[in-house]
Amino acid sequence: SQAGILSRQSLGDAQNGNLEAMKEWLEYAAVYASLKLLGILPRSAARSLAAFVARILYALSPKLRKTAEFNLRLAFPDWSEFQRSEIIRKMVRNLGWMAAEFARLPKYSSKNIEDLVVLDGHENFLQGHHLGKGVLYLTGHIGAWELSSFAHAVYGYPLHYMARPLDNRKLDALVNRYRSLSGNRPIFKNESARAMLKVLKDAGTVGILADQNTMPGEGVFVNFFGTPACTTTGLARVALHTGAAVVPGYAYWDHQIDKYRLRFEPAVELTRTGDMERDIFENTQKFTRVLEEVIRKHPDQWVWLHGRWNTRPPGDPPLYTFK
């Protein structure tokens, strides 16, 4: 009967809901336990353990391996297989290190931050900040990106960061609680435009990761390592509208000092021709070129696992045919 069918559907929905809730709780519990374990270990032990786990996870992820290998062949076609494999090895290690540093964020303060992160080129940030129209902190998934904004806030310069909420709400709250311990605050996608404008109007700072693949309706195709990559136009639109300084910043591991170096480059000079669409394209290309230059300097510290060229120009075939 129809009533029986509806009853079975309701029971199925309830069971699926219970399974999803259990899955979310288990994910949260696993991440929470990992953070607490890495947080109580000595730093060197935490970094070694996290790097070891990262290697295992990478080895068990064939799609990620193929993506990283493809991206490096595309970006550095003249390199040998050994060169590319070394970059991947170091990248995986760096991801483990960053996980350990993230777990230890509650331990970092103004009293010990210099033991971990040193500022470099900070006058570039200060010059942009002193203009009084806010700062757009241009960065990417380079080095210890979670640590870079956290450390800068500990040094006395908190920011608002763009965040995409995680599907697991408990996990999302946990991650953002850690990120916010030094005074940083999230701006979620559904509130991004209005919140960003308010922060910049108050001469604040907004951090934007601008190195990910973007859907066609939200980006333009610009050159990235010689191949068109769909890139968000939001940064260019906001910069042109507000006059905020666009200051590149990134934290990379410096082996000479055994610390992270939080490097700020000079503010990017905006192109203003009066043709808004052209200006958006030209400035988006400028920002992408800046990030590419940083990645070329520190290729082992960018996340090559991401399908950066996943969105293709109309009519172009997909690049990641193995997915």
PyMOL commands that set and color helices and strands:
alter all, ss='L'
color gray80, all
select helices_A, chain A and resi 2-40+43-59+62-75+81-103+105-107+113-115+122-130+145-154+169-179+189-201+216-218+234-242+276-297+299-301
alter helices_A, ss='H'
color red, helices_A
select strands_A, chain A and resi 117-120+135-139+160-163+185-188+205-209+219-224+227-232+245-254+259-264
alter strands_A, ss='S'
color yellow, strands_A
deselect
rebuild
show_as cartoon
